[in-house]
Amino acid sequence: MKLILLVVIAVVAVLLWRASRRPDRFRIERSAVIAAPAATLHALVDDFHRWVDWSPWEDRDPALRREYGGAPHGTGARYAWSGNRQVGRGEMTITRSVPARSIELKLDFLAPFEAHNVGAFTFEPVAGGTRVVWVMEGPASFANKLMGLLLDIDRMVGRDFERGLQRLEALALRTPA
């Protein structure tokens, strides 16, 4: 019995030590080249009312409650949501918007866990369309570091970003320039 207890203590100690060695910040980034003008893509991201049409999380809760505030779009626009466990509850605000170039967001997740991060979209004209880069970054709490030993958060959220970029592309291709 003592041996089992010592093994359990050793495993927990190793997990805690490994978690403590992980970075204090995280960054999730995905990109795609979309065959649409930067101005079209910027407009679809810059207006939270349009996120219903492309965001990878919007269809995970048919009863999702949305609240819009601040500016109608661009800097100062605010979007709050509340839904089931898959989408949780939170708020985001556009803190900076440069037409056809970039959008910066303040992200406040309130449930099922609390986190305060920043997000950004950049739009760069390239051959064949526009390279869209979607980033989210922020501090990694000890709990996040510990969870990161068991779950690949970059892969999980990254898949959502990839799905969102695919949906953004489909919408942009249907949207008149």
C-alpha positions in Angstrom: 0.0 0.0 0.0 2.9 2.4 0.9 4.5 1.7 -2.5 1.3 2.6 -4.4 1.0 5.8 -2.4 4.7 6.7 -3.1 4.2 6.0 -6.8 1.1 8.2 -6.9 2.9 11.0 -5.1 5.8 10.6 -7.5 3.6 10.8 -10.5 1.7 13.8 -9.2 5.0 15.5 -8.4 6.4 14.9 -11.9 3.2 16.2 -13.5 3.3 19.4 -11.3 7.0 19.9 -12.1 6.4 19.4 -15.9 3.5 21.8 -15.8 5.6 24.4 -14.0 8.2 24.2 -16.8 5.7 25.1 -19.5 5.6 28.6 -21.0 3.7 31.4 -19.2 2.0 32.4 -22.4 0.2 30.6 -25.2 -0.3 31.4 -28.9 -2.7 29.7 -31.3 -2.3 30.7 -35.0 -3.8 29.4 -38.2 -3.8 30.9 -41.7 -5.3 30.4 -45.1 -5.1 32.0 -48.5 -8.6 32.9 -49.6 -9.5 33.9 -53.1 -11.2 37.1 -52.1 -10.1 40.7 -51.7 -8.8 41.8 -48.3 -11.5 44.5 -48.1 -14.2 41.9 -48.4 -12.7 39.6 -45.8 -12.0 42.5 -43.4 -15.6 43.6 -43.6 -16.9 40.1 -42.7 -14.7 39.9 -39.6 -15.1 43.6 -38.6 -18.8 43.3 -38.2 -19.8 40.9 -35.3 -23.3 40.6 -36.8 -21.6 38.7 -39.7 -19.9 36.2 -37.4 -23.1 34.2 -37.3 -22.4 33.3 -40.9 -18.9 32.0 -40.5 -17.7 31.6 -36.9 -17.0 28.0 -36.0 -18.8 28.2 -32.7 -22.1 29.9 -33.8 -23.8 26.7 -34.7 -22.9 24.7 -31.6 -25.9 26.0 -29.7 -29.1 26.7 -31.5 -30.3 28.7 -28.5 -27.1 30.8 -28.3 -27.9 34.3 -26.9 -26.1 37.2 -28.5 -25.8 40.8 -27.5 -24.2 43.5 -29.6 -23.1 46.9 -28.3 -20.7 49.8 -28.9 -20.0 50.8 -32.5 -21.9 48.9 -35.2 -18.6 47.6 -36.5 -14.9 48.3 -36.3 -13.1 49.8 -33.3 -15.4 49.8 -30.3 -17.8 47.1 -31.5 -18.7 44.6 -28.8 -20.2 41.1 -28.9 -21.3 39.1 -25.9 -22.6 35.5 -26.0 -24.1 33.0 -23.6 -24.8 29.5 -24.5 -24.4 25.8 -23.6 -21.2 24.2 -22.3 -19.7 24.0 -25.8 -19.8 27.8 -26.3 -19.9 29.1 -22.8 -20.2 32.7 -22.0 -18.0 35.7 -22.8 -17.5 38.9 -24.6 -15.2 40.4 -27.2 -14.4 43.9 -28.3 -12.7 45.2 -31.4 -9.9 47.3 -30.0 -8.3 48.3 -33.3 -9.4 48.0 -36.9 -7.4 49.0 -39.9 -9.5 48.6 -43.1 -8.4 45.7 -45.3 -5.3 45.2 -43.1 -6.0 44.0 -39.5 -8.4 43.7 -36.6 -7.4 43.3 -33.0 -9.7 41.9 -30.3 -10.0 41.8 -26.6 -11.4 38.4 -25.6 -13.0 37.8 -22.2 -14.2 34.2 -21.6 -16.3 34.0 -18.4 -17.6 30.4 -18.5 -17.0 27.5 -18.4 -13.7 28.9 -17.4 -12.4 32.5 -17.0 -9.6 33.7 -19.4 -8.6 37.1 -20.7 -6.8 36.9 -24.1 -6.3 38.9 -27.2 -7.0 37.9 -30.8 -6.1 39.3 -34.1 -6.8 38.9 -37.8 -4.4 40.1 -40.5 -5.2 40.4 -44.2 -2.3 40.4 -46.6 -2.9 40.5 -50.4 -1.0 37.6 -52.1 -1.1 35.8 -55.4 -4.4 34.1 -55.6 -6.2 36.3 -53.0 -5.6 37.3 -49.4 -3.6 35.5 -46.7 -5.7 35.6 -43.6 -4.0 35.0 -40.3 -6.1 34.3 -37.1 -4.3 34.5 -33.8 -5.3 34.1 -30.2 -2.8 34.5 -27.4 -2.7 35.2 -23.7 -1.3 34.1 -20.3 -1.2 30.5 -19.4 -2.3 29.9 -15.8 -0.9 27.0 -13.9 -4.2 25.2 -14.4 -3.9 25.8 -18.2 -0.3 24.4 -18.1 -1.5 21.3 -16.2 -4.4 20.8 -18.6 -2.0 21.3 -21.5 -0.1 18.1 -20.4 -3.3 16.1 -21.0 -5.0 18.0 -23.9 -3.5 19.5 -27.0 -5.2 22.9 -26.8 -3.4 24.2 -29.9 -4.8 21.3 -31.9 -8.3 21.6 -30.4 -8.7 25.4 -30.9 -6.6 25.3 -34.1 -9.2 23.0 -35.7 -11.9 25.5 -34.8 -9.8 28.3 -36.4 -9.3 26.2 -39.5 -13.0 25.5 -39.7 -13.8 29.2 -39.2 -11.3 30.2 -42.0 -13.0 27.6 -44.3 -16.4 29.1 -43.5 -15.1 32.6 -43.9 -13.8 31.7 -47.4 -17.1 30.1 -48.4 -19.0 33.3 -47.2 -16.5 35.6 -49.0 -16.9 33.8 -52.2 -20.7 34.3 -52.0 -20.3 38.0 -51.0 -20.2 40.6 -53.8 -17.0 42.6 -53.8 
